């Protein structure tokens, strides 16, 4: 069983506050990457949370990261994507 759950949080920010949001995201232990992006959303955060035995992936991510991201200053809206199956070259511990 995998040790971590990764999710991608699309974040819509107040105008001209993308960099502020990214700086705050990178202070969170769960956030392993943050990117300014184009399109409907302004920032993409990659979060990783330790998976707990017999707990759904969504619960793991929500309890540890989504609520924190939504409460950050200048965040207007979020959309969270949790992959069903993944392959990566990045180490599980990263």
Order of alpha helices (4+ residues) and beta strands (2+ residues): beta-alpha-beta-beta-alpha-alpha-beta
